[in-house]
Amino acid sequence: VGSKMLPSTRRRLALLTTMYSRLVLSDLFLHGIGGGKYDQLGDQITQAFFDITPPEFMVMSATVRLPGVEQEVGLVERESELRRQLRDLIFQPETFADRGRLRADLVQRKRELLGSIPAQGAKAVWHLELTRLNETMTESLGDVRRDLLEKLQMNRQHQASEAVLSSREHSFCLYPVEYLTQTYDRILSSAADVAAPVAAAAKGDPGTVQASGGRESI
């Protein structure tokens, strides 16, 4: 039956179920991020319908990545550097003289042009010659360009693989049971330290401090 319900119907049932659990069944209700958002509406409904201040709830979230996956640093910076070099290959090909075969006379002529930039309004011929020099030198650096493009493609593949492997959205069945058990034991141990004073505060214990704004996150 539940699978045939409209999304709006399921949301209303979730609000009612959570409201009952918070008001009747629990001292402190633990939400995920999504529940913490929709139950802000639940707070307003509870206040308007029952004319009471709803009890506190806690929002908890954890990122558990696949075991053995280590994020490779510098991939984004590496792509920016490779893209910059590809651009320089077009506009500053002389900077690659040590990586390819550039005619010395072309490099020298460009230096001469850059050392004698004409006044505004008289640059057309100068700019045309500079552009042709760059194009000629760039054409002779075909091997360098192919090497940069291969490195860029490889870097992007690494980024794509990294995004998949480091995702927090993998199904639990992909994780070893022992790994999940140890991880959640650590999380729950930390959560207990935070939840205890908040739960006591929800009961009205004067010796505890109220949760800031009614929301705590770990």
JOSULNOR-V119555 format. One record per residue. N is the residue number from 0. NEAR is the number of other C-alpha atoms within 8 Angstrom. Layout:
BEGIN
n & near
N & NEAR
N & NEAR
END
This chain:
BEGIN
n & near
0 & 4
1 & 5
2 & 4
3 & 5
4 & 8
5 & 6
6 & 6
7 & 6
8 & 8
9 & 10
10 & 8
11 & 8
12 & 8
13 & 8
14 & 11
15 & 8
16 & 8
17 & 9
18 & 10
19 & 9
20 & 10
21 & 14
22 & 9
23 & 6
24 & 7
25 & 8
26 & 8
27 & 13
28 & 10
29 & 8
30 & 11
31 & 9
32 & 9
33 & 7
34 & 8
35 & 11
36 & 8
37 & 9
38 & 10
39 & 8
40 & 8
41 & 10
42 & 10
43 & 8
44 & 8
45 & 13
46 & 11
47 & 8
48 & 6
49 & 6
50 & 7
51 & 7
52 & 7
53 & 9
54 & 8
55 & 10
56 & 12
57 & 14
58 & 13
59 & 11
60 & 8
61 & 6
62 & 5
63 & 6
64 & 9
65 & 9
66 & 6
67 & 4
68 & 8
69 & 5
70 & 6
71 & 6
72 & 4
73 & 6
74 & 10
75 & 7
76 & 7
77 & 9
78 & 11
79 & 8
80 & 8
81 & 11
82 & 9
83 & 8
84 & 9
85 & 11
86 & 9
87 & 10
88 & 13
89 & 10
90 & 7
91 & 9
92 & 13
93 & 8
94 & 8
95 & 8
96 & 9
97 & 6
98 & 6
99 & 10
100 & 8
101 & 11
102 & 7
103 & 6
104 & 6
105 & 10
106 & 10
107 & 8
108 & 8
109 & 10
110 & 8
111 & 8
112 & 10
113 & 7
114 & 6
115 & 6
116 & 8
117 & 7
118 & 6
119 & 5
120 & 5
121 & 8
122 & 10
123 & 7
124 & 7
125 & 11
126 & 8
127 & 8
128 & 8
129 & 10
130 & 8
131 & 8
132 & 10
133 & 12
134 & 9
135 & 8
136 & 13
137 & 11
138 & 7
139 & 9
140 & 13
141 & 8
142 & 7
143 & 9
144 & 10
145 & 8
146 & 8
147 & 11
148 & 9
149 & 8
150 & 9
151 & 11
152 & 8
153 & 8
154 & 11
155 & 9
156 & 8
157 & 9
158 & 10
159 & 8
160 & 8
161 & 10
162 & 8
163 & 7
164 & 9
165 & 11
166 & 8
167 & 7
168 & 4
169 & 6
170 & 6
171 & 5
172 & 5
173 & 7
174 & 10
175 & 7
176 & 6
177 & 6
178 & 9
179 & 9
180 & 8
181 & 8
182 & 9
183 & 8
184 & 8
185 & 8
186 & 9
187 & 8
188 & 8
189 & 8
190 & 9
191 & 8
192 & 8
193 & 8
194 & 10
195 & 8
196 & 10
197 & 13
198 & 10
199 & 10
200 & 13
201 & 12
202 & 7
203 & 6
204 & 8
205 & 6
206 & 4
207 & 9
208 & 8
209 & 8
210 & 10
211 & 6
212 & 4
213 & 9
214 & 10
215 & 10
216 & 7
217 & 7
END
